[in-house]
Amino acid sequence: MAALKPLRRQASSAARCAVDNRLACMTTHPDNAALDPKPNPPEKPLPAECCESGCEVCVYDVYADQLEAYEQALAAWKARHPGAG
């Protein structure tokens, strides 16, 4: 008896083309800013927001994490929008 293969549906060439066209549209469509907006940087904490008591998670630590995530998101956005400034 032959081993049963799991059923896997292959996307039709039309479906694959639709996905490819949608991705191309996101980078060439005139309204692409609405479809894929440029990420915004996090707000830097004010000096008064840090209590300077050596908290385990300081507001500046949170800001550094948010800034790193923003820089990664911005790099990915720039890769998707090579002509954008």
Phi, psi and omega per residue, in radians:
M1 nan 2.331 -3.108
A2 -1.326 2.536 3.103
A3 -1.194 2.444 3.131
L4 -1.405 2.324 3.083
K5 -1.604 2.459 3.088
P6 -1.124 2.483 3.120
L7 -1.301 2.161 3.077
R8 -2.236 2.147 3.132
R9 -1.465 2.228 3.063
Q10 -1.532 2.408 3.074
A11 -1.195 2.388 3.127
S12 -1.153 2.785 3.120
S13 -1.088 -0.565 3.099
A14 -1.144 -0.705 3.132
A15 -1.174 -0.733 3.114
R16 -1.095 -0.710 3.132
C17 -1.111 -0.697 3.137
A18 -1.093 -0.702 3.105
V19 -1.158 -0.799 3.125
D20 -1.043 -0.737 3.137
N21 -1.157 -0.657 3.125
R22 -1.127 -0.726 3.114
L23 -1.155 -0.722 3.101
A24 -1.117 -0.671 3.139
C25 -1.086 -0.648 -3.115
M26 -1.112 -0.487 -3.109
T27 -1.694 -0.268 -3.089
T28 -2.049 -0.266 -3.099
H29 -1.163 2.391 -3.128
P30 -1.060 -0.451 3.141
D31 -1.723 0.478 -3.052
N32 -1.120 -0.394 3.108
A33 -1.109 -0.597 3.104
A34 -1.297 -0.559 -3.126
L35 -1.388 -0.600 -3.065
D36 -2.523 1.341 -3.053
P37 -1.193 2.642 3.083
K38 -1.160 2.352 3.138
P39 -1.146 2.621 3.108
N40 -1.728 2.477 3.115
P41 -1.227 2.700 3.089
P42 -1.261 2.747 3.080
E43 -1.372 2.294 3.102
K44 -1.281 2.351 -3.138
P45 -1.161 2.569 3.074
L46 -1.312 2.654 3.133
P47 -0.957 -0.584 -3.118
A48 -1.254 -0.240 -3.133
E49 -1.377 -0.261 3.093
C50 -1.708 2.223 -3.112
C51 -1.473 -0.159 3.114
E52 0.985 0.584 3.106
S53 -1.858 0.196 3.089
G54 1.333 0.661 3.125
C55 -0.974 2.616 3.112
E56 -1.068 -0.723 3.066
V57 -2.145 1.750 -3.112
C58 -1.440 2.737 3.096
V59 -1.047 -0.515 3.110
Y60 -1.278 -0.531 3.041
D61 -1.164 -0.766 3.120
V62 -1.084 -0.759 3.125
Y63 -1.077 -0.751 3.130
A64 -1.067 -0.718 3.092
D65 -1.118 -0.767 3.131
Q66 -1.137 -0.663 3.134
L67 -1.154 -0.716 3.099
E68 -1.101 -0.762 3.115
A69 -1.124 -0.681 3.109
Y70 -1.104 -0.786 -3.119
E71 -1.094 -0.663 3.095
Q72 -1.191 -0.745 3.123
A73 -1.133 -0.678 3.132
L74 -1.167 -0.724 3.104
A75 -1.089 -0.718 3.111
A76 -1.163 -0.694 3.126
W77 -1.126 -0.758 3.130
K78 -1.114 -0.596 3.096
A79 -1.158 -0.603 3.117
R80 -1.370 -0.372 -3.097
H81 -2.259 1.225 -3.015
P82 -1.086 -0.429 -3.137
G83 -1.536 -0.105 -3.087
A84 -1.413 2.692 -3.097
G85 -1.618 nan nan
